[in-house]
């Protein structure tokens, strides 16, 4: 329940900040263009608080905190007194109307840069792109446990997040990519990762796993949390023991125990299991037994070990931190990377290369908002920046009812020398509403599917 309330709360906070800046962009430029603004509302529905300034603009906070709007004087919205016709939005030049409409997305882009600047000054903590294990395609490429990825293709890699994004895009494109790594011994090497070997219908949300990569911070420590009664390890190993080797093979994480025990079971016979118990190195002879998984009933070779219920995440080992001046170009560079990644994914979805499962809705966004807030202010600033940029990009899509749709109308007006007819504009609005409803339906469907699966 706490996660649900936290998700709702941080979603409201995020929307409040992002929408306020977006609408302020419209408001500020409209005022500079001489347009009379009737209302600036944060939220929809009945106002909980409002006041008017000396220009007659009503500022309001409404009951439904899921957006906001700026209402301008416009003959399309109702009758305008003759004395105020020169302040009506529709009476302004096409370039002024373009400026007013584009100001909302522009404000979100400015906010994105500002938030990233604040994040870099504060210091963004993250995990390095260090490998905790390799199998399959990654192992065939020569990548090894302990390698730290520093470059993929022509893009420098600072964190595992960067690496995951770049590898996912390359996998969708079916490209093999050169991966430059710093090995555990400190040397530099380049490996060719054959992403083209992935199956045609691979799960695009699990590229890292399918490639055979495991990030070091994903590796669950090989600490015994529970021992099943009657299992081979019952009465021998204890909760808190750290398994260091099975049958002479070193264990780096809990997943290695299952792998080595499975091999041992298939070979047959007992073997030595080495553990660290409160600093004392011990070794016990154990023989795996066929057991059943409690979740699906499948048979497996096991010793009856389970990890702790709540495995503690390791400490961050990568920090992106800059001084106030150095953070300015860093914020612009990060905004550029986020923009390129977002537009690239949209292009891939439009061409059918990327799965529509990548579209996320309000449920997923709320969950990410909650997780980001729990991780600290640096992560929440990054989340807000990414959301602000996404809001700008989505609003600039040439879909009627969005800012991009209005900009499309005005560009057509510039070309033909006169506004579109009301009939064509209304038809476009219906098309835009249908497209927007379809997009929202897809987003909700993906959200619910993620919750169910």
Number of C-alpha atoms within 10 A of each C-alpha: 6 7 12 11 12 18 22 19 14 21 21 18 15 22 20 18 15 25 24 22 21 28 24 20 23 25 26 16 19 24 15 11 17 14 26 23 24 18 20 23 24 25 22 16 13 11 15 11 11 13 11 13 8 6 10 12 17 17 19 20 19 19 14 15 17 16 19 23 18 21 18 22 23 20 14 10 10 8 10 15 11 8 7 12 18 16 21 19 23 18 15 17 12 20 12 19 21 19 18 23 26 22 23 26 26 20 23 28 24 19 20 29 25 19 22 27 29 21 24 25 20 18 19 22 20 18 18 23 27 26 24 20 23 22 18 12 20 23 16 15 17 14 27 20 19 19 25 27 25 21 20 22 15 10 13 13 22 19 21 22 13 17 22 17 14 18 22 20 19 18 23 22 14 17 15 16 19 16 23 22 25 17 18 14 8 10 9 14 14 17 16 18 22 18 22 16 13 16 10 9 8 12 14 17 12 11 21 18 15 19 22 16 22 20 22 22 19 13 19 19 21 23 23 20 17 18 20 13 11 10 17 19 21 15 11 11 25 17 15 17 21 23 26 23 20 24 16 12 14 14 21 19 20 20 15 22 22 18 14 19 23 19 13 19 19 10 9 12 11 14 18 16 22 23 25 16 16 9 9 8 13 15 16 15 14 19 19 23 19 13 15 13 10 8 6 7 9 10 12 16 20 24 25 19 23 15 18 16 8 7 12 9 11 13 10 12 13 16 15 16 17 20 12 12 10 13 23 18 13 18 22 17 14 16 22 13 14 17 17 12 15 16 14 14 20 19 13 17 16 12 10 10 15 20 17 17 17 14 18 18 18 14 19 19 19 22 18 17 25 21 18 19 18 12 11 12 16 21 20 23 24 20 22 22 27 22 19 27 26 20 18 25 19 15 20 21 15 16 22 25 17 19 23 22 21 22 23 18 20 22 16 14 14 13 9 10 11 11 15 14 8 9 9 10 16 13 12 17 18 13 15 18 16 14 15 16 12 12 16 16 13 17 21 18 16 20 19 14 11 13 10 7 5
